[in-house]
Amino acid sequence: QVQLVESGGGLVQPGGSLRLSCAASGIIFSIYAMAWYRQAPGKQRELVAAIGSGGSSNYADSVKGRFTISRDNVKSTVYLQMNSLKPDDTAVYYCNTFDETRAYWGQGTQVTVSS
């Protein structure tokens, strides 16, 4: 079955950096688009960044220029490099992919940006 396992979250000061990782199994990783979403308390889950099987990427306006999504098809892993973090980036971050039948989600990793 499809499994997505996130890691790399934690507590960081404003202006700091974190790199999230999502290891995928149960899929032919190289042909799947992958994405990162986040959900802050009391808010809806929102798309942060996505990367296609060919490597093209897109970002939410709120993170453009600060976050970078990348993938390693050998390791079946997608990354989210987060720089210049702000308190508004505090949320649970989820890894996502989908096929013709359904979407798949990881368990989430907490990112807290606070001094």
C-alpha positions in Angstrom: 0.0 0.0 0.0 1.0 3.6 -0.4 2.9 5.1 2.5 4.2 8.7 2.9 6.4 9.4 5.9 7.3 13.0 6.8 10.2 14.1 8.9 12.2 17.2 9.7 9.8 19.4 11.5 10.5 21.2 14.7 10.8 24.5 16.5 12.8 27.2 14.8 13.2 31.0 15.4 11.9 33.5 12.9 14.4 33.8 10.1 15.6 30.3 10.5 15.5 27.3 8.1 14.2 23.8 8.1 14.2 21.0 5.6 11.3 18.6 5.5 11.5 15.1 4.0 8.9 12.8 2.8 9.8 9.2 2.0 7.3 7.4 -0.2 6.7 3.7 -0.7 4.2 1.5 -2.5 4.3 3.6 -5.7 6.5 4.1 -8.7 7.7 7.3 -7.3 9.3 8.8 -10.4 6.0 9.0 -12.3 4.0 10.7 -9.5 3.5 14.4 -8.9 4.2 15.2 -5.2 3.1 18.1 -3.1 3.4 19.7 0.4 0.3 21.1 2.1 0.0 22.7 5.5 -2.7 23.3 8.0 -2.5 25.9 10.8 -4.9 25.8 13.8 -8.4 27.0 12.9 -7.5 27.2 9.2 -8.1 25.1 6.1 -5.4 22.9 4.7 -3.6 24.8 1.9 -1.2 23.8 -0.9 2.4 25.0 -0.2 4.3 23.6 -3.1 4.1 20.9 -5.8 6.5 19.2 -8.1 5.7 17.2 -11.2 7.2 14.0 -12.4 9.4 16.0 -14.8 10.6 18.4 -12.0 8.4 21.4 -12.8 7.3 23.1 -9.6 4.8 25.7 -8.4 4.4 27.5 -5.1 1.9 29.4 -3.0 2.4 33.1 -3.3 3.1 33.3 0.5 6.2 31.1 0.2 7.6 32.0 -3.2 11.3 32.9 -2.9 11.6 31.3 0.5 10.7 27.7 0.0 12.0 25.2 -2.5 10.5 21.8 -3.3 12.7 19.1 -4.8 12.7 15.3 -5.4 15.1 12.4 -5.4 13.7 9.6 -7.5 16.4 7.2 -6.5 15.5 7.7 -2.8 11.8 8.0 -3.5 11.8 11.2 -1.4 10.5 14.7 -1.8 11.9 17.6 0.1 10.8 21.0 1.2 13.6 23.5 2.0 12.2 26.3 4.0 14.2 29.5 4.5 13.4 32.8 6.1 10.7 31.2 8.2 8.0 33.4 9.7 5.6 32.8 12.6 2.8 32.6 10.0 4.5 29.4 8.6 3.6 27.6 11.8 1.5 24.6 10.9 1.4 20.9 10.4 3.0 20.1 7.1 1.6 17.1 5.1 3.1 15.2 2.1 0.6 14.4 -0.6 0.3 12.5 -3.8 -2.6 11.1 -5.8 -3.6 8.6 -8.5 -6.7 8.2 -10.6 -8.6 6.8 -7.6 -7.6 8.8 -4.6 -5.3 11.1 -2.8 -2.7 9.9 -0.3 -1.5 11.7 2.8 1.3 11.4 5.3 0.8 11.7 9.0 2.1 15.3 9.1 5.1 17.0 10.8 4.7 20.0 13.1 6.6 23.2 12.2 6.6 25.9 14.8 8.3 29.3 14.2 8.6 31.2 17.4 11.2 33.2 19.4 
